[in-house]
Amino acid sequence: MDEKTFYSLMERIERSNAGQEKYARRQYRMSQITALASILILAVVIYTASILIPKINVTYQNMQLILEDMQVITSELADADLNRAIQNLSEVIEPLAQVFGRFR
């Protein structure tokens, strides 16, 4: 191998290395951008969770209170219907009792 060929090969290797360095710098920069984007997304998720979780908790507690109130109202309505039925029955039976009381 002569000196000219050797220098030409060395220049070719240097150009190849320069291209590889250029792409390595680009890859490094893109990995920095990706890391920054990931950190920003994580921050948004944490912020959103910190805002929504308390609201969800309050909503859940309100739903439980509403459910308890609905159970009380349902129970009271059932009792009111039963009381009304007993009163209606009393109104019907009272005249009958008076009729049968006359036969004694």
MARMAR-675190 format. One line per 10 residues: number of its first residue (from 1); for each residue z, x, y of N, C-alpha, C. Coordinates in Angstrom, 1 decimal, always signed. Atoms other than C-alpha are relative to their C-alpha. Layout:
NUM) Z X Y Z X Y Z X Y | ...
***
This chain:
1) +0.0 +0.8 -1.2 +0.0 +0.0 +0.0 +0.0 +0.9 +1.2 | +0.1 -0.9 -1.2 -1.0 +1.5 +3.3 +0.9 -0.6 +1.1 | -0.9 +0.3 -1.1 +0.9 +1.3 +6.6 -0.4 -1.3 +0.7 | +0.5 +1.2 -0.7 -1.3 -1.4 +8.1 +0.3 -1.3 -0.8 | -0.3 +1.1 +0.9 -0.8 -3.8 +5.2 +1.5 -0.3 +0.1 | -1.5 +0.1 -0.1 +2.9 -3.1 +5.3 +0.4 -0.7 +1.3 | -0.3 +0.6 -1.3 +3.1 -4.0 +9.0 -0.4 -1.5 +0.1 | +0.5 +1.4 +0.0 +1.0 -7.1 +8.5 +0.9 -0.9 -0.8 | -0.9 +0.8 +0.8 +3.3 -8.3 +5.7 +1.4 -0.2 +0.7 | -1.3 +0.1 -0.7 +6.4 -7.6 +7.8 -0.1 -1.0 +1.2
11) +0.2 +1.0 -1.0 +5.0 -9.6 +10.7 -0.1 -1.4 -0.5 | +0.1 +1.3 +0.6 +4.2 -12.4 +8.4 +1.4 -0.5 -0.4 | -1.4 +0.3 +0.4 +7.8 -12.3 +7.0 +0.8 -0.4 +1.3 | -0.8 +0.3 -1.2 +9.2 -12.2 +10.6 -0.4 -1.4 +0.6 | +0.4 +1.3 -0.5 +7.1 -15.3 +11.6 +0.6 -1.1 -0.9 | -0.6 +1.0 +0.9 +8.3 -17.1 +8.5 +1.4 -0.2 +0.3 | -1.5 +0.0 -0.3 +11.9 -16.2 +9.3 +0.2 -0.8 +1.3 | -0.1 +0.7 -1.3 +11.4 -17.4 +12.9 -0.2 -1.5 -0.2 | +0.3 +1.4 +0.2 +10.0 -20.7 +11.7 +1.2 -0.6 -0.8 | -1.2 +0.5 +0.7 +13.0 -21.1 +9.3 +1.2 -0.1 +0.9
21) -1.1 +0.1 -1.0 +15.4 -20.3 +12.1 -0.1 -1.2 +0.9 | +0.2 +1.1 -0.9 +13.8 -22.9 +14.3 +0.3 -1.3 -0.7 | -0.3 +1.2 +0.7 +14.0 -25.6 +11.6 +1.5 -0.1 -0.3 | -1.4 +0.0 +0.2 +17.6 -24.5 +10.8 +0.8 -0.5 +1.2 | -0.7 +0.5 -1.3 +18.6 -25.0 +14.5 -0.2 -1.5 +0.1 | +0.3 +1.4 -0.1 +16.9 -28.4 +14.5 +0.9 -0.8 -1.0 | -0.8 +0.7 +1.0 +18.7 -29.4 +11.3 +1.5 +0.0 +0.4 | -1.4 -0.1 -0.4 +22.0 -28.2 +12.7 +0.3 -1.0 +1.2 | -0.1 +1.0 -1.1 +21.4 -30.2 +15.9 +0.1 -1.4 -0.5 | +0.0 +1.4 +0.6 +20.6 -33.3 +13.9 +1.3 -0.3 -0.7
31) -1.3 +0.3 +0.7 +23.7 -32.9 +11.8 +1.1 -0.2 +1.0 | -0.9 +0.2 -1.1 +25.7 -32.7 +15.1 -0.1 -1.4 +0.5 | +0.3 +1.4 -0.5 +24.1 -35.9 +16.3 +0.5 -1.0 -1.0 | -0.4 +0.9 +1.0 +24.7 -37.6 +13.0 +1.6 -0.1 -0.1 | -1.5 +0.0 +0.0 +28.4 -36.6 +13.1 +0.5 -0.7 +1.2 | -0.4 +0.7 -1.2 +28.8 -37.8 +16.6 -0.2 -1.5 -0.1 | +0.3 +1.4 +0.2 +27.1 -41.1 +15.8 +1.0 -0.7 -1.0 | -0.9 +0.5 +1.0 +29.4 -41.5 +12.7 +1.4 -0.2 +0.7 | -1.3 +0.1 -0.7 +32.5 -40.9 +14.9 +0.0 -1.2 +0.9 | +0.1 +1.1 -0.9 +31.3 -43.4 +17.5 +0.1 -1.3 -0.8
41) +0.0 +1.2 +0.8 +30.7 -46.0 +14.8 +1.4 -0.3 -0.6 | -1.3 +0.2 +0.5 +34.1 -45.4 +13.3 +1.0 -0.5 +1.1 | -0.8 +0.5 -1.1 +35.7 -45.8 +16.7 -0.2 -1.4 +0.3 | +0.3 +1.4 -0.2 +33.9 -49.1 +17.2 +0.6 -0.9 -1.0 | -0.6 +0.8 +1.1 +35.0 -50.3 +13.8 +1.5 -0.1 +0.2 | -1.4 +0.0 -0.2 +38.6 -49.3 +14.5 +0.4 -0.9 +1.1 | -0.3 +0.8 -1.2 +38.6 -50.9 +17.9 -0.2 -1.5 -0.3 | +0.2 +1.4 +0.3 +37.1 -54.1 +16.6 +1.1 -0.5 -1.0 | -1.1 +0.5 +1.0 +39.6 -54.3 +13.7 +1.3 -0.2 +0.7 | -1.3 +0.1 -0.7 +42.5 -53.7 +16.1 +0.0 -1.3 +0.9
51) +0.0 +1.2 -0.8 +41.3 -56.6 +18.2 +0.0 -1.3 -0.9 | +0.2 +1.2 +0.8 +40.3 -59.0 +15.4 +1.2 -0.3 -0.9 | -1.1 +0.2 +1.0 +43.2 -58.5 +12.9 +1.1 -0.8 +0.6 | -1.1 +0.9 -0.6 +45.9 -59.9 +15.3 -0.5 -1.4 +0.2 | +0.5 +1.3 -0.3 +43.7 -62.8 +16.2 -0.1 -0.8 -1.4 | +0.1 +0.6 +1.3 +43.0 -63.5 +12.5 +1.4 -0.4 -0.5 | -1.4 +0.2 +0.4 +46.8 -63.3 +11.8 +0.5 -1.3 +0.7 | -0.4 +1.2 -0.8 +47.5 -65.8 +14.6 -0.7 -1.3 -0.5 | +0.8 +1.1 +0.5 +44.8 -68.1 +13.4 +0.6 -0.5 -1.4 | -0.5 +0.4 +1.4 +46.2 -68.0 +9.8 +1.4 -0.7 +0.2
61) -1.3 +0.6 -0.2 +49.7 -68.8 +11.1 -0.2 -1.4 +0.6 | +0.3 +1.3 -0.5 +48.3 -71.7 +13.1 -0.4 -1.0 -1.0 | +0.5 +0.8 +1.1 +46.5 -73.0 +10.1 +1.2 -0.4 -0.9 | -1.2 +0.4 +0.8 +49.8 -72.9 +8.1 +0.8 -1.1 +0.7 | -0.8 +1.0 -0.7 +51.6 -74.8 +10.8 -0.7 -1.4 +0.0 | +0.8 +1.2 +0.1 +48.8 -77.4 +10.9 +0.1 -0.6 -1.4 | -0.1 +0.5 +1.4 +48.9 -77.7 +7.1 +1.4 -0.7 -0.2 | -1.3 +0.6 +0.2 +52.7 -78.3 +7.2 +0.1 -1.3 +0.8 | +0.0 +1.2 -0.8 +52.3 -80.9 +10.0 -0.8 -1.1 -0.7 | +0.8 +1.0 +0.7 +49.6 -82.6 +8.0 +0.8 -0.6 -1.2
71) -0.8 +0.5 +1.1 +51.9 -82.8 +5.0 +1.1 -0.9 +0.4 | -1.0 +0.9 -0.5 +54.7 -84.3 +7.1 -0.6 -1.3 +0.4 | +0.7 +1.2 -0.4 +52.3 -86.8 +8.6 -0.4 -0.9 -1.2 | +0.5 +0.7 +1.2 +50.9 -87.7 +5.2 +1.3 -0.7 -0.7 | -1.3 +0.6 +0.6 +54.5 -88.2 +3.9 +0.5 -1.2 +0.8 | -0.5 +1.1 -0.8 +55.5 -90.3 +6.8 -0.9 -1.2 -0.1 | +0.9 +1.2 +0.1 +52.4 -92.5 +6.5 +0.2 -0.6 -1.3 | -0.3 +0.6 +1.3 +53.1 -93.0 +2.8 +1.3 -0.8 +0.0 | -1.3 +0.8 -0.1 +56.7 -94.0 +3.6 -0.2 -1.2 +0.9 | +0.2 +1.2 -0.9 +55.5 -96.3 +6.4 -0.8 -1.1 -0.8
81) +0.7 +1.0 +0.8 +53.0 -98.0 +4.0 +0.9 -0.6 -1.0 | -0.9 +0.6 +1.0 +55.7 -98.4 +1.4 +1.0 -1.0 +0.7 | -0.9 +0.8 -0.7 +58.1 -99.8 +4.0 -0.7 -1.3 +0.4 | +0.8 +1.2 -0.4 +55.4 -102.2 +5.2 -0.2 -0.9 -1.2 | +0.2 +0.8 +1.2 +54.7 -103.3 +1.7 +1.2 -0.7 -0.4 | -1.3 +0.7 +0.4 +58.4 -104.0 +1.0 +0.2 -1.1 +1.0 | -0.2 +1.1 -0.9 +58.6 -106.0 +4.2 -0.9 -1.2 -0.2 | +0.9 +1.1 +0.3 +55.5 -108.0 +3.3 +0.5 -0.8 -1.2 | -0.5 +0.7 +1.2 +56.9 -108.7 -0.1 +1.3 -0.8 +0.3 | -1.2 +0.7 -0.4 +60.2 -109.7 +1.4 -0.4 -1.3 +0.8
91) +0.5 +1.1 -0.7 +58.3 -112.1 +3.7 -0.5 -1.1 -0.9 | +0.6 +0.9 +1.0 +56.6 -113.7 +0.7 +1.1 -0.6 -0.9 | -1.1 +0.5 +0.9 +59.7 -113.9 -1.5 +1.0 -0.8 +0.6 | -1.1 +0.8 -0.7 +62.1 -115.3 +1.1 -0.3 -1.5 -0.1 | +0.2 +1.4 +0.1 +60.4 -118.7 +1.3 +0.1 -0.5 -1.5 | -0.1 +0.4 +1.4 +60.2 -118.8 -2.5 +1.5 -0.1 -0.4 | -1.4 +0.0 +0.3 +63.9 -118.0 -2.8 +0.6 -1.2 +0.6 | -0.6 +1.2 -0.6 +64.7 -120.8 -0.4 -0.4 -1.3 -0.8 | +0.4 +1.1 +0.8 +62.6 -123.2 -2.5 +0.8 -0.1 -1.3 | -0.7 +0.0 +1.2 +64.2 -122.2 -5.7 +1.5 -0.2 +0.2
101) -1.5 +0.2 -0.3 +67.7 -122.2 -4.1 +0.3 -1.4 +0.2 | -0.3 +1.4 -0.2 +67.3 -125.9 -3.3 +0.2 -0.7 -1.4 | -0.1 +0.6 +1.3 +67.0 -126.7 -7.0 +1.4 +0.3 -0.7 | -1.3 -0.3 +0.7 +70.5 -125.4 -7.8 +0.9 -1.0 +0.3
***
